Amino acid sequence: EPEVTQTPSHQVTQMGQEVILRCVPISNHLYFYWYRQILGQKVEFLVSFYNNEISEKSEIFDDQFSVERPDGSNFTLKIRSTKLEDSAMYFCASMGSKNEQYFGPGTRLTVT
Amino acid sequence: QKEVEQNSGPLSVPEGAIASLNCTYSDRGSQSFFWYRQYSGKSPELIMSIYSNGDKEDGRFTAQLNKASQYVSLLIRDSQPSDSATYLCAVRANDYKLSFGAGTTVTVRA
């Protein structure tokens, strides 16, 4: 069964450093998302991406964040200058014709 | 502000019993409703989707939707220890992003 994959599973970085989180969505899906979940809190929407552009973004998704689909398979989230409060699980999700979103296993980002 | 509210639990049920989970949402324009299961330290796993008023059954799971009351529920029949997890209610309006509730933690006692 097709699934969303994410790398790395765990990323430790120092405050102020740039990180890139990578995702491979399900191959025939056209909508892609990033969500995050701070430990003990709700899953929060960050950004949606369709037709090679951002279709919607939340207040969290400020100028420090960017997304890209550099080729036909990968979907990346970049955080330019990480802050302590960026520490969270970051989930990539993709959606196909059934309007159901499937989540990847997540990347645990720890900012020290 | 789109709010999705769930009883945080924990909900403790004996093995074989029915677990009943509730969710309310504030945005009357919401179109699609989902239940995800999340094991500790893992990602949300889609278990049910429902779009129309009424009941939808899938194996031991039944989702119920009442748009007039802005209420969606999930019943887990014949609960098993492997059902012990946090269940997330997610709602989508006319856009495509999901708004999640905080989740209800279910513990099934053997």
Interface residues (C-beta under 8 A of the other chain):
Chain A: Y31 Y33 Y35 Q41 K42 V43 E44 F45 S48 Y50 S55 E56 S58 M89 F91 M95 K98 N99 E100 Q101 Y102 F103 G104 P105 G106
Chain B: S32 F34 Y36 K42 S43 P44 E45 L46 S49 L88 A90 R92 D95 Y96 K97 L98 S99 F100 G101 A102 G103
